[in-house]
Amino acid sequence: LMPIDIGVNSTGFIRVNESEKFDAPLPTIGLRADFAITPKWFLRTSLELFYLEIDQFKGSIIESTVALEYLPWKHLGCGLAFDTFNLHIEADGEDYPGIDFQGELNFNITGLLLYVKMFF
């Protein structure tokens, strides 16, 4: 489940203070490929996708990761990754029961990850 909380505030000639909260169950289908460069260095990649269109609603998720990991010990390693997450929602739910949402939501995160990993 992905909790989504959307709000719009405006002051001036027209005052608007609206918000909407809902939980969106958005499972993804993924593809993963890991490559052993040497016995201690690994290149890890993943791609996860989701798309759904129902009545006046469309949504998609795309998440991708490319990581380089170093595993110097049997149960401990570290890595550096580049990750992107894109969420896109379009809705024209003005006449849909219980939902009054019209518009488009684009949420994008892109960044570097530095991490330590422990496994057994």
C-alpha positions as CSV (number, residue, x, y, z in Angstrom):
1,L,0.0,0.0,0.0
2,M,1.2,3.5,-0.8
3,P,-0.3,6.2,1.4
4,I,-0.9,9.3,-0.7
5,D,-1.8,12.7,0.9
6,I,-2.4,15.5,-1.6
7,G,-3.1,19.1,-0.5
8,V,-3.6,22.5,-2.2
9,N,-3.4,25.8,-0.4
10,S,-3.9,29.2,-2.0
11,T,-4.4,32.7,-0.7
12,G,-5.2,35.9,-2.4
13,F,-8.2,36.7,-4.5
14,I,-9.5,33.1,-4.2
15,R,-8.8,31.1,-1.1
16,V,-8.4,27.3,-1.5
17,N,-7.5,24.8,1.2
18,E,-8.2,21.3,0.0
19,S,-6.7,18.0,0.8
20,E,-7.3,14.3,0.0
21,K,-5.9,11.2,1.6
22,F,-6.1,7.6,0.3
23,D,-4.2,4.3,0.2
24,A,-3.2,3.0,-3.2
25,P,-2.4,-0.7,-3.4
26,L,0.3,-0.7,-6.1
27,P,2.2,-4.0,-6.6
28,T,5.0,-4.0,-9.0
29,I,6.4,-6.6,-11.4
30,G,10.2,-6.7,-11.4
31,L,13.2,-7.9,-13.3
32,R,16.6,-8.3,-11.6
33,A,20.1,-9.1,-12.8
34,D,23.2,-9.5,-10.7
35,F,26.7,-9.9,-12.1
36,A,29.8,-11.1,-10.2
37,I,32.6,-9.0,-11.5
38,T,35.1,-10.7,-9.1
39,P,34.4,-12.9,-6.1
40,K,34.0,-9.8,-4.0
41,W,32.6,-7.2,-6.4
42,F,29.1,-7.3,-7.8
43,L,27.0,-5.2,-10.2
44,R,23.3,-5.4,-9.2
45,T,20.5,-4.0,-11.3
46,S,16.7,-4.0,-10.9
47,L,13.7,-2.6,-12.7
48,E,10.2,-2.7,-11.3
49,L,7.1,-1.6,-13.3
50,F,3.4,-1.1,-12.6
51,Y,0.6,0.3,-14.8
52,L,-3.1,0.3,-14.2
53,E,-6.0,2.0,-15.9
54,I,-9.6,1.8,-14.5
55,D,-12.4,4.0,-15.6
56,Q,-11.2,7.6,-15.2
57,F,-8.0,6.7,-13.4
58,K,-4.5,5.8,-14.7
59,G,-1.4,5.2,-12.7
60,S,2.1,3.9,-13.2
61,I,5.2,3.3,-11.1
62,I,8.7,2.8,-12.5
63,E,11.6,2.1,-10.2
64,S,15.2,1.3,-11.3
65,T,18.4,0.7,-9.5
66,V,22.0,0.1,-10.5
67,A,24.4,-0.7,-7.7
68,L,28.1,-1.6,-7.2
69,E,28.7,-3.8,-4.1
70,Y,31.9,-4.8,-2.4
71,L,31.6,-7.8,-0.1
72,P,35.0,-8.1,1.7
73,W,33.7,-10.5,4.4
74,K,31.3,-13.4,4.5
75,H,28.4,-11.5,6.3
76,L,29.2,-7.8,5.7
77,G,29.5,-5.6,2.6
78,C,28.9,-2.1,1.3
79,G,27.6,-0.6,-1.8
80,L,26.9,2.5,-3.9
81,A,23.7,2.7,-5.9
82,F,21.9,5.0,-8.3
83,D,18.1,4.8,-7.8
84,T,15.1,6.3,-9.5
85,F,11.5,6.2,-8.5
86,N,8.7,7.7,-10.7
87,L,5.0,7.7,-9.7
88,H,2.4,9.1,-12.2
89,I,-1.3,9.3,-11.5
90,E,-4.0,10.8,-13.7
91,A,-7.6,11.1,-12.6
92,D,-10.9,12.6,-13.7
93,G,-12.9,11.3,-10.7
94,E,-15.4,14.1,-10.3
95,D,-18.4,11.8,-10.7
96,Y,-16.8,8.7,-9.2
97,P,-18.4,7.7,-5.8
98,G,-16.3,8.7,-2.8
99,I,-13.5,10.3,-4.9
100,D,-13.4,13.9,-6.0
101,F,-10.0,14.2,-7.6
102,Q,-9.2,15.7,-11.0
103,G,-5.8,16.2,-12.3
104,E,-2.4,14.7,-12.5
105,L,0.3,13.8,-9.9
106,N,3.9,13.3,-10.8
107,F,6.3,12.3,-8.1
108,N,10.0,11.6,-8.9
109,I,12.9,10.8,-6.7
110,T,16.4,10.3,-8.1
111,G,19.5,9.9,-6.0
112,L,22.6,8.1,-4.9
113,L,22.6,5.5,-2.1
114,L,25.5,4.6,0.1
115,Y,24.8,1.6,2.2
116,V,26.2,-1.1,4.4
117,K,24.7,-4.6,4.2
118,M,24.7,-7.4,6.7
119,F,23.4,-10.9,5.8
120,F,23.4,-14.4,7.2
